[in-house]
Amino acid sequence: MASRTAVKLMLALVLGLPILLAVLGWVMGLLTAMGDAAAANVLRHIHTGASVLWLVSVVGLVVVLAIETLDTDSNEPRQE
């Protein structure tokens, strides 16, 4: 079942990327306070890319779970 692998991957991204985003935000603030605007700007771009990746993974997770739910018949027992 390739869909189980996709669900696991997207779930890991959905749960893991907010932690990365929080750390990037904290480091951006630290670098800005230290006066290193160039490095903070680079991290801002990385933060934006990670945010887009998180949104794509949330949408992908919903789509994969919807496909998996529609694929299974409610009358049949679920196979693991």
N, C-alpha and C positions, 0 to 999 in steps of 0.2 A: 504494500500500500504506500504509494508515493505521497498520498495526501497526509498521512500521519507524520512523515518526515517534514513536509511543508508546514504543518501545524506546529510541530516542535520548534522548527527554526524561527517561524514568525512569532511564536510565543516568547522565545528567548529574546528576540529583538524588541518586542513590545515591552517586556519587563526590564531588559538591560539598558536600553538606550536612555530612559529618563535618568538613570544614575549617571551615565556619561554626560548628559546634558547639564545636570546639576554641578558636576565637577568642573566642566568647561566654563559654566557661568561663574563659579567661584574663582577660578584661576583668571578669567578675564577681568573680574573686579579687582583682584589682587594686582595684576599687571598694570591696570589702569591707575590704581592708587600709587604704584611705584613709578609711574611716569613712562612706562614702556608701551606707548600707543601702537607701535607697529606690531608687536607681538600680540597685543590684545585684539588688533584688527584681524590678524591671521586666525586667531582662535574664534573670533566672531564668525568668520567664513566657515570654519569647521563646524561650529555650533549650528549654523544655518543648514549645512548639509546633513548633519545628524538629525536635525528636526524634520527635514523632508523625508529622510529615510525612516524615521519613526512613524510619520503619518502614512507613508506608503505601506509599512508593515502592519499598521492597525487596519487599514482598508483591506490589505491582502488577507489578514487573518480572518476578518469578517467574511470575506468572499469564500475562502477555503472552507470555513466552518459551515457556511450556508450551502455550498455545493455538497459537502459531506452529509449534511442533514437531509437535503432533498434527495440525495442518492439512496439513502437507506429507506426501506419500506417500513412503515410503523407496525405492520402486522408480523414481520419476521423478527426473530430474536437477533440482537446485535452480535456480530462476530468480532472477536478480539484478535 
